[in-house]
Amino acid sequence: QVQLVESGGGLVQPGGSLRLSCVVSGRIFTFNNMAWYRQAPGKQRELVATINSIGSLNYADSVKGRFAISRDNARTTLYLQMNSLKPEDTAVYYCNAPLGLGSLYSWGQGTQVTVSS
């Protein structure tokens, strides 16, 4: 069993910043390819950022230049630095290991990010 525990969300004004963390623990099959996702109210979960085994990074067009994904392999912790936040970034953010069009692990509880003045 693998546990994904996201944290770091909160209420922030437009233009502000947050740093999300995701601790992965348990019987980890792989930590090589990881990703952040988000789900806004009434919308489907979407892929936000990915990092692969050689450190290649990819971002959704909507967050390019504003978000940065990184990880600490020794701590099996994934991070998402979010800058210049916009109201449309409001969502519950999750981490997971992408597997095809799905995900490898069961979803954690996520962390709520609300961008509002």
Secondary structure, 3 states (H helix, E strand, C coil): CEEEEEECCEEECCCCCEEEEEEEEECCCCCCCEEEEEECCCCCCEEEEEECCCCCEEECCCCCCCEEEEEECCCCEEEEEECCCCHHHCEEEEEECEECCEECCCCCCCEEEEECC
